[in-house]
Amino acid sequence: MKGEKKHDKTNTPLCIATDAIEADVDENRMDTKINDSVSALIRFADDEDLKQINVIRKQVNDLHVKGKPEIFKEGFSEELQDYIYAIFKDPDKKIVVYELRSRICAFAVLNHIKKPENPFMYERDYLDIDEFGVDEAYRRKGIATKMIHFIRDYAKQEGFNRIELNMWEFNHNALEFYESAGFHTYRRYMEMKL
């Protein structure tokens, strides 16, 4: 990513084993029971993870469709499903996953953004969280917080001095979480419907 450091996606030296949670999911009720006895792993994704990541990406897409149906298309097209493979192959992007008992419970897409200086702004070089999602069955268990800690540590290790992300205003739960994780709003997009 930044500078000369490039992360080999087949070798994941930065990973965190955590005694986070064990979630036994009742598929009919979507209940999750906590058990502190199982270790979880936060790591960079392998190509075998991409299908499971798409399950979560569909959940996130459905949330966006519900929140902004005039912008987001219903369904999860083949093109959207295939996009995760393009992300995986992009050398400027990384995918982080939270794995629990061979199940991907959360993911984040990281993107190295470098914007050159212009007459209005200084050069900007930062790590962008382009996509972020936690499986519905595993939300509110501390997984997202652990993911952000991993991403923060990775960004520091790679020499970045800031992490940015953008989100949709309708997603109040995401806003509450990001603020609690230390993110602050510094710019807004606004609209006027006619």
C-alpha positions as CSV (number, residue, x, y, z in Angstrom):
1,M,0.0,0.0,0.0
2,K,1.8,3.1,1.2
3,G,5.4,3.6,0.3
4,E,7.3,0.5,-0.6
5,K,5.4,-1.8,1.8
6,K,3.1,-4.2,-0.2
7,H,1.1,-6.8,1.6
8,D,1.2,-10.2,-0.1
9,K,-2.4,-11.4,0.1
10,T,-1.3,-15.1,0.2
11,N,0.7,-14.4,3.4
12,T,-1.0,-12.6,6.2
13,P,1.5,-11.5,8.8
14,L,-0.8,-9.1,10.5
15,C,-3.5,-11.0,12.2
16,I,-5.1,-11.0,15.6
17,A,-6.4,-14.0,17.4
18,T,-9.0,-12.9,19.9
19,D,-11.0,-14.6,22.6
20,A,-14.0,-12.7,21.3
21,I,-17.2,-14.6,21.0
22,E,-18.6,-17.9,19.9
23,A,-21.9,-17.4,18.2
24,D,-24.3,-20.3,17.9
25,V,-26.9,-19.1,15.4
26,D,-30.4,-20.5,15.3
27,E,-31.1,-20.1,11.6
28,N,-34.8,-19.8,12.2
29,R,-34.7,-17.1,14.9
30,M,-31.3,-15.4,14.1
31,D,-30.5,-15.4,17.8
32,T,-26.8,-15.3,18.8
33,K,-25.6,-16.7,22.0
34,I,-22.3,-15.6,23.5
35,N,-19.6,-18.0,24.6
36,D,-16.1,-16.6,25.5
37,S,-14.4,-20.0,25.0
38,V,-13.6,-19.8,21.2
39,S,-10.9,-17.8,19.5
40,A,-11.7,-15.7,16.5
41,L,-9.2,-14.4,13.9
42,I,-9.0,-11.1,12.2
43,R,-6.9,-11.3,9.1
44,F,-6.6,-10.4,5.4
45,A,-9.0,-12.3,3.1
46,D,-8.1,-15.2,1.0
47,D,-9.9,-15.9,-2.3
48,E,-11.8,-18.7,-0.6
49,D,-13.5,-16.1,1.6
50,L,-15.0,-14.0,-1.1
51,K,-18.3,-16.0,-1.5
52,Q,-19.0,-15.6,2.3
53,I,-18.1,-11.9,2.1
54,N,-20.7,-11.5,-0.6
55,V,-23.4,-12.8,1.8
56,I,-22.6,-9.9,4.0
57,R,-22.3,-7.5,1.1
58,K,-25.8,-8.4,0.0
59,Q,-27.1,-7.6,3.6
60,V,-25.4,-4.2,3.3
61,N,-26.9,-3.6,-0.1
62,D,-30.4,-4.5,1.1
63,L,-30.0,-2.0,3.9
64,H,-29.0,0.7,1.3
65,V,-31.9,-0.2,-0.9
66,K,-34.3,0.2,2.0
67,G,-32.7,3.5,3.1
68,K,-32.3,5.1,-0.3
69,P,-34.4,3.2,-2.8
70,E,-34.2,6.1,-5.3
71,I,-30.4,5.6,-5.5
72,F,-29.7,1.9,-4.9
73,K,-30.9,-1.0,-7.1
74,E,-32.8,-3.9,-5.5
75,G,-31.3,-7.3,-5.7
76,F,-27.7,-8.4,-5.7
77,S,-26.7,-8.7,-9.4
78,E,-24.0,-10.9,-10.8
79,E,-22.0,-7.8,-11.5
80,L,-22.2,-6.7,-7.9
81,Q,-21.2,-10.3,-6.8
82,D,-18.2,-10.3,-9.2
83,Y,-17.0,-6.9,-8.0
84,I,-15.5,-8.4,-4.9
85,Y,-13.1,-10.4,-7.1
86,A,-11.9,-7.2,-8.8
87,I,-11.4,-5.6,-5.4
88,F,-9.4,-8.7,-4.3
89,K,-7.1,-8.4,-7.3
90,D,-6.5,-4.7,-7.0
91,P,-3.0,-4.1,-5.5
92,D,-4.2,-0.8,-3.8
93,K,-7.0,-2.5,-1.9
94,K,-7.1,-5.0,0.9
95,I,-10.0,-7.0,2.4
96,V,-10.0,-7.7,6.1
97,V,-12.2,-10.4,7.6
98,Y,-13.3,-11.5,11.0
99,E,-13.4,-15.3,11.1
100,L,-15.1,-17.4,13.7
101,R,-15.2,-21.2,13.4
102,S,-14.5,-21.0,9.7
103,R,-17.3,-18.5,9.1
104,I,-16.7,-15.0,7.9
105,C,-18.7,-12.8,10.3
106,A,-17.5,-9.4,9.1
107,F,-15.4,-7.7,6.4
108,A,-13.9,-4.4,5.4
109,V,-12.5,-3.2,2.1
110,L,-9.5,-0.9,2.6
111,N,-8.4,1.4,-0.2
112,H,-5.1,3.4,-0.4
113,I,-6.1,6.9,-1.6
114,K,-3.5,9.4,-2.8
115,K,-4.7,12.8,-4.0
116,P,-2.1,15.2,-5.4
117,E,-1.8,18.7,-4.2
118,N,-3.8,21.3,-6.1
119,P,-4.3,25.1,-5.8
120,F,-7.0,24.5,-3.1
121,M,-5.7,21.6,-1.1
122,Y,-2.5,19.9,0.1
123,E,-1.7,16.4,-1.0
124,R,-3.8,13.8,0.8
125,D,-2.6,10.3,1.4
126,Y,-4.8,8.1,3.6
127,L,-6.4,4.8,4.1
128,D,-10.1,4.7,3.1
129,I,-12.6,2.1,4.5
130,D,-14.6,1.7,1.3
131,E,-16.9,-1.1,2.5
132,F,-17.6,-2.3,6.0
133,G,-20.2,-4.9,7.1
134,V,-21.0,-7.3,9.9
135,D,-23.3,-10.3,9.3
136,E,-26.7,-9.6,10.8
137,A,-26.4,-12.6,13.1
138,Y,-23.2,-11.3,14.7
139,R,-24.0,-7.6,15.2
140,R,-23.7,-5.8,18.5
141,K,-21.1,-8.4,19.8
142,G,-18.0,-6.2,19.6
143,I,-16.8,-7.5,16.2
144,A,-17.0,-4.2,14.4
145,T,-14.9,-2.5,17.2
146,K,-12.3,-5.2,17.0
147,M,-12.2,-4.8,13.2
148,I,-11.6,-1.0,13.5
149,H,-8.8,-1.7,16.0
150,F,-7.2,-4.1,13.6
151,I,-7.6,-1.6,10.7
152,R,-6.2,1.3,12.8
153,D,-3.1,-0.8,13.8
154,Y,-2.6,-1.8,10.2
155,A,-2.8,1.8,9.0
156,K,-0.3,2.9,11.6
157,Q,2.0,0.0,10.6
158,E,1.8,1.1,7.0
159,G,2.6,4.7,7.8
160,F,-0.8,6.3,7.3
161,N,-1.7,9.2,9.5
162,R,-5.5,9.1,8.9
163,I,-8.3,6.7,8.1
164,E,-11.4,8.0,6.3
165,L,-14.8,6.5,5.4
166,N,-18.1,7.7,4.1
167,M,-21.5,6.5,5.0
168,W,-25.2,7.3,4.2
169,E,-27.0,9.6,6.6
170,F,-30.0,7.2,7.0
171,N,-27.8,4.6,8.6
172,H,-28.1,5.9,12.2
173,N,-26.6,2.7,13.7
174,A,-23.5,3.0,11.6
175,L,-23.1,6.7,12.5
176,E,-23.4,5.9,16.2
177,F,-20.9,3.1,15.9
178,Y,-18.3,5.1,13.9
179,E,-18.5,8.0,16.3
180,S,-18.0,5.7,19.3
181,A,-15.0,4.2,17.5
182,G,-13.4,7.7,17.2
183,F,-14.4,8.9,13.7
184,H,-15.6,12.5,13.4
185,T,-17.6,14.2,10.6
186,Y,-15.5,16.7,8.7
187,R,-17.5,17.1,5.5
188,R,-21.2,16.6,4.5
189,Y,-23.0,16.0,1.2
190,M,-26.5,17.5,1.1
191,E,-29.4,17.3,-1.2
192,M,-32.6,19.2,-2.1
193,K,-35.3,17.1,-3.7
194,L,-37.4,18.9,-6.3
